[in-house]
Amino acid sequence: MTKLSVNVNKLATLRNSRGGNNPDIIQAAIDAQRFGADGITVHPRPDERHIRYDDVRKIKKVITTEFNIEGNPQEDKFVKLVLETKPTQVTLVPDALSQVTSNHGWNTIEYKNYLTDIIAVFKAARIRTSIFVDPAIEMIEAAAETGTDRVELYTEVFALNYSTDKQGAIAPYLAAAVAAREMNIGLNAGHDLDLKNLNYLVKNISWIDEVSIGHALICDAIYYGFENTIQLYKRQLVLQGDFVL
């Protein structure tokens, strides 16, 4: 079954808006794991506007589930943090400093040589690598040539179009996912996945290894409670019924 990695960035945003340590991000990571999350995701940015670099160090010490650190490896500080903490997985995201959130994948053709070199650095440290990509077969093909273990499909466009055209929304993602499987690359997915669209995604692309979900899950937790929300998302990952495309 597809694993659920809970991104705790938004909880850190709430903490930082007021100062102090409420909510406690380290305890939240522990609790997410206890409530059934298969992994914890963090995305530290250079300005530390939500997750702080020291949060990453502390979370790594206290969780036993998978730990995924996302970020732009073109930042030396980020690379040093990943090599220091040695997470289960590093997800390479082409974020600019000013971005509010991730909004595109790598051009793996243009950056293939760079990605090949930096992936070799992480793999030498025995850290699984994943490249954040748009659902384009040519980007999957170039990603395969970098030596990456996985790609993560950037699912915002799927989420935006899901309510009006499910089949059209998922078509490019299914094609990209098939290409990744044929090239023996692991497959992750993330961005704007929620309780409405998640099950449709995994029913149609049942070989997704992991979804990383933060914003929607934390928003839902305000209404449903943190433990219950994690279980609600886990239920969406259960493949029920027939192929639905």
N, C-alpha and C positions, 0 to 999 in steps of 0.2 A: 504494500500500500504506500502511496505517496506520503512522505513525511511532512510534518508541519513545523517550520521554524518560526518562532515568534520574535518579531523585531521590536525591541523595547525603546527605540529612539524617542517615540512620542511621550513616553513616561518621563524621560529625561528632559524633554522640552518643558513639560509641566513643572518639574522640579526647579529648573533653571529660571522660570518666569517669576518665581517668588523668593528664590534663595533657600538656603538651608538644605535639608535632606528629606523632603516630603514631596512626592513619594520616594521611598528608598529604592534606588534602581537595582542594587545588589540583591536585596530581598525579593524584589519583583522577578528577577531572573531565577532565583531559587524557587519561588512560588510557581512561575510558569512551568518550570520543569516538573515540579510536584503535581501540578494540575494536568499534566499529560502532554506538554509540548515535547516534540522530538528533538528540538534544537533551539538555540538562542542566537538571534542575529543582532549585530550592532553595526552602525555605519558612522564611525567618527569622522568629522570634518575638521580641517585645520583650525577653524575658529572655535571649535568645541561648543557650538551653540546648542547642542543637545547632549549626545553621549560625549563624555570627556575621556581623554586617553587613559586617565587613572581608573575610570569606571571599567574600561576594557580589561585592565590588569586584574582588578578585583573580581570581576565576573569569572574570568578564566580560572581563578583559584577555587571557586566555590561550586561550580556546576560540573556534573558528570556526563551530561548529554552532549550532543554535537554543538560546537561553537563555530559560528560563521562571522567573519569580519569582512564587511564590504568597504570599498573605498578606491580612491584613485592612486595607483602605484607610482604615478609621476611625482607624488609628494614624498620626499625622502623620509619625513617623519612617520608617514603611514607605513612605509616598507619596514622601517626599524621596529615599529610597534608590532607588526605581524611576526617578524622574525623573533622578537623577544617573547611574545606570548604563545606562539605556535598553536593557533587554533586548528580545528579539524579542517576548516576550509577557508580560503580567502577568495572573495568574489571581486573581480576587477571591474570597476565602474568608471567611465570617463567623465566624472563630475568636474565642473568648474567651481571655484571657490564661492562664487556668488549665487549658485543654484539653490533654490529652496528645496527641491527634491530632484531625484534622477529623472531625466526626461528623454534619454536616447541611449542606444547601445553603441559599442565600439564599431568603428569602421575597421574591421579586422583585415581588410586588404591593405589599406593605407598604413596601418600600424602593426602589420604582421611581424616584422623584424623586431620591433620594440617588445611586443607581447611575447614573442618566443624567448627573448633574453630574460625578461622579468619572471616569466613562468618558470624558467629553469632555476632561477634563484630560489623561488618558493618550493619547488619540488625537491631541490637539494636538501631543504630543511624538512622534508616529508610532510608538507602541507598540501592538501588537495586544492586544486585550482579550478575556478569557474570564471568564464568571461561573460559579462552582461552584453547581450546582443539583441538587435531588432530581428523580427521573424523574416529574414531574407536568406534564401538558400545559399547565395554566394558568400554571405557573411559566416554561415555555418561552415562552409567548405574551407574558407580561409582560416577560421578558428581551429579547425581540425589540424591544420598544418603547423600550428604554434606549439602543439604538444599538451594543450590543456586537457584536464580530466573531464570537465563539464562545460556546458554553456547554460546561461540563465536567460530565458526568453523574457524580454521586456513586454509586459502584458497590458500596458495602459490603453493601447488602441483597441485591443480585444474588449476591455472593460467598457470603454466609451461606446462601442457599437453593439454591445451584447443585447441591450434592451430592444433595439430596433431591427437587428438582423443577425441572429445567432450564428447561422451557417456562414454568412459572409464574414462575420467577425472572427470565427475560429479557423477559417480556411487557410490563411497564410501561416498560422501557428502550427496547424496540423502538418502542412507541407514541410515546414522547417524542422519540426519534431521528427518526422520520418527521415529527413536527411541526416539529422544528428544520430539517430539510431543506426542508420546504414553505415555511418562512419565510426560507430562504436564510441561515441561520446556520450557521457552521462548528461541528463537533462534536468534543469531546475526551471522555475518560473516565478515571477513576482512583479508586483506593482499594480495597485488598485484592484486586487482580488478581494472578494468579499463573500458574504453568505448567499448572495443572489447568483453569482456567476461561477463560483469555484467548482461546484459539482459538475456543471456542464463541461468545464475545461478538462477535468481529470477523467470524466467518462469518455471523452473523445480522444484524449492523449493519456492513456492509462499508464504509460511507462515514465511519466514524470517522476523523478526521484524525490524532489523536494520543492515545496512552495514556501516562500518567505513572505510573511504578512505582518504588517505593523499598523498602519494608520487606521484601516477599517476595523481591525480586531480591537484596538484600544478604544475606538469610538463605541463599538458595540459593548465593550466591557462596562462603560458608564451606565448602560441600561440593564444589561443582563448579569453583570458581575464577572470578574476576571476568570474564575475557575469554570463557570458555566459557559462563558464565551469560547474558551479554548476547546471545550468538549463539543460545542456546536460546530466549530470549524473542523474538528477532527471527524465529525459525522459526515461532513460534506465530502470528505476524501474517501469515503466508503463507496465502492462501485456498485450501485444498485440498478437493476434493470438492464436493458439492452443498450447497445451502441446507439447514440441518439442523434447523430448528425443527419 
